[in-house]
Amino acid sequence: MSPVPMDSPDPEQVPVRDAATVMLLRDGSDGPEVCLMQRNLNSDFVGGAYVFPGGAVDPADADADVADRCPDLDDAEASRRLGLAVGGLAFWVAAIRESFEEAGVLLARHADGRRLDLSGPGTAERFAGHRDDVDNERRTIAEIAVQEDLHLDVGQLHYFSRWITPLGAHRRYDTRFFVCAAPEGQEVVEDSRELIGTQWLTPAEALRRHDAGDITMIFPTVRTLVALSRFERADAVLDHARAQSRVEGILPTISDGDDGMRIVLPGDPEHVGGVYDAWTARPLSPDHD
């Protein structure tokens, strides 16, 4: 699998789609753990890679009826946090919808403030049906929220980082990364279609397995795990994300020379030179030829 599929015949013509992804966090015995899910091996986009749940922002994510189900955050404030004129709330909604579709986790609460718990008799089965309806576009997440009298728990999602796919890739995304504490009373269950496996790992363990070749991850996932590895508790990650006043977008560039494919992060504060091996995401020395 190519780390970044670079087969676009006309890079300037590839549209950049808005996307959102969510890092579900929980505390384990060795520190915070993050949910990583394996993409279907037959997927035409990073097949087999371990990723965070997420996907493209849909037009329905910006509908007025779904905004009515988000009392904790309006579009003006969401847009301000993302540095947009309008349309910011749709990214929070997309993150919640994708988490529900891909992981079976619905970040929502009842009108009285209680967080949604799917462990009760019959509840998991009922919401599994809702999930299938949303995933297959028979119903929207707003319709499910209205039926169940739920509010989408946008206040539990915190903006963490932003990655933009390099020019030249055959698919490009402008992805906003969010962090959230995994809700109690809900279990991650992959959809067995787009995603076929789940692992809860500390960032350090995920990076170790990637370095050993046991799992495959793309560059933004690896670098995000490096960032997460600095924190000793899940709530410390959330506090960090909540306190950020500005999130700069990260737009890598790709160089493909005789010595292999390289990813370059101009102005990288963590690594002098900002050059990484595209396959392993390992930093390379500034004088690497």
Long-range contacts (C-beta under 8 A, 24 or more apart in sequence): 1-46, 1-47, 1-48, 1-49, 1-216, 3-218, 3-219, 3-261, 3-263, 3-278, 3-279, 3-281, 4-165, 4-166, 4-169, 4-218, 4-219, 4-254, 4-261, 4-263, 4-278, 5-45, 5-46, 5-169, 5-170, 5-171, 6-166, 6-168, 6-169, 6-170, 6-254, 6-256, 6-261, 7-170, 8-168, 8-169, 8-170, 11-167, 11-168, 11-169, 12-167, 14-167, 14-169, 14-170, 14-171, 14-172, 15-172, 16-164, 16-165, 16-172, 16-173, 16-174, 17-56, 17-57, 17-171, 17-172, 17-173, 17-174, 18-56, 18-57, 18-90, 18-91, 18-94, 18-173, 18-174, 18-176, 19-54, 19-55, 19-56, 19-57, 19-94, 19-173, 19-174, 19-175, 19-176, 20-54, 20-55, 20-57, 20-91, 20-92, 20-94, 20-95, 20-98, 20-175, 20-176, 20-177, 20-178, 21-51, 21-52, 21-53, 21-54, 21-55, 21-95, 21-98, 21-175, 21-176, 21-177, 21-178, 22-52, 22-53, 22-54, 22-95, 22-96, 22-98, 22-99, 22-107, 22-157, 22-177, 22-178, 22-179, 22-180, 23-52, 23-160, 23-177, 23-178, 23-179, 23-180, 23-224, 23-228, 24-52, 24-53, 24-99, 24-103, 24-105, 24-180, 24-181, 24-182, 24-188, 25-179, 25-180, 25-181, 25-182, 25-234, 25-237, 25-238, 26-181, 26-182, 26-200, 26-234, 27-233, 27-234, 28-200, 28-202, 30-202, 30-204, 30-205, 31-202, 31-204, 31-231, 31-232, 31-233, 32-202, 32-203, 32-228, 32-231, 32-232, 32-233, 32-234, 32-236, 32-237, 33-200, 33-201, 33-202, 33-234, 34-200, 34-201, 34-202, 34-203, 34-206, 34-225, 34-228, 35-103, 35-182, 35-188, 35-198, 35-199, 35-200, 36-198, 36-199, 36-200, 36-201, 36-206, 36-215, 36-217, 36-221, 37-102, 37-103, 37-188, 37-190, 37-195, 37-197, 37-198, 37-199, 38-190, 38-195, 38-196, 38-197, 38-198, 38-199, 38-215, 39-194, 39-195, 39-196, 40-193, 40-194, 40-195, 40-196, 41-196, 43-194, 45-171, 46-218, 48-216, 49-216, 49-217, 49-218, 49-221, 50-199, 50-206, 50-215, 50-216, 50-217, 50-221, 51-217, 51-218, 51-221, 52-177, 52-221, 52-224, 53-98, 53-99, 53-102, 53-103, 53-105, 53-195, 54-94, 54-95, 54-98, 54-99, 54-102, 54-175, 55-94, 55-98, 55-101, 55-102, 56-94, 56-173, 57-90, 57-91, 57-94, 58-94, 58-97, 60-140, 60-141, 60-142, 61-90, 61-91, 61-93, 61-94, 61-97, 62-87, 62-89, 62-90, 62-93, 63-140, 63-142, 65-140, 65-142, 65-143, 65-146, 66-93, 66-140, 66-141, 66-142, 66-145, 66-152, 68-142, 69-142, 69-145, 69-146, 69-150, 69-151, 69-152, 70-151, 70-152, 70-154, 71-151, 72-151, 72-153, 72-154, 72-155, 73-154, 73-155, 78-154, 81-159, 82-159, 82-176, 82-247, 83-246, 83-247, 89-154, 91-176, 91-178, 92-152, 92-154, 92-157, 92-178, 93-141, 93-152, 93-154, 95-157, 95-176, 95-178, 96-141, 96-152, 96-153, 96-154, 96-157, 97-134, 97-141, 100-131, 100-134, 100-141, 101-131, 101-134, 101-135, 101-191, 102-190, 102-191, 102-194, 102-195, 103-188, 103-189, 103-190, 103-195, 103-198, 104-128, 104-131, 104-186, 104-187, 104-188, 104-189, 104-190, 104-191, 105-182, 105-183, 105-186, 105-187, 105-188, 106-130, 106-131, 106-150, 106-186, 107-152, 107-153, 107-154, 107-156, 107-157, 107-180, 107-183, 108-145, 108-148, 108-150, 108-151, 108-152, 108-153, 109-150, 109-151, 109-153, 110-149, 110-150, 110-151, 111-149, 111-150, 111-151, 115-153, 115-183, 115-184, 115-185, 116-150, 116-153, 116-183, 116-185, 116-186, 117-183, 117-184, 117-185, 117-186, 118-185, 118-186, 118-187, 119-185, 119-186, 131-191, 135-191, 153-183, 156-180, 156-181, 156-183, 158-238, 158-241, 158-242, 159-241, 159-244, 159-247, 160-224, 160-237, 160-241, 160-244, 160-247, 161-224, 161-227, 161-247, 161-250, 162-247, 162-248, 162-249, 162-250, 163-220, 163-224, 163-249, 163-250, 164-249, 164-250, 164-251, 166-251, 166-252, 166-253, 166-254, 166-263, 167-253, 167-254, 168-254, 174-249, 175-220, 177-220, 177-224, 178-241, 179-237, 179-238, 179-241, 180-238, 181-234, 181-235, 181-238, 202-229, 203-228, 203-229, 204-229, 210-280, 210-281, 211-280, 211-282, 217-281, 219-252, 219-263, 219-276, 219-278, 219-281, 220-250, 222-281, 223-250, 223-281, 226-270, 254-278, 259-288, 259-289
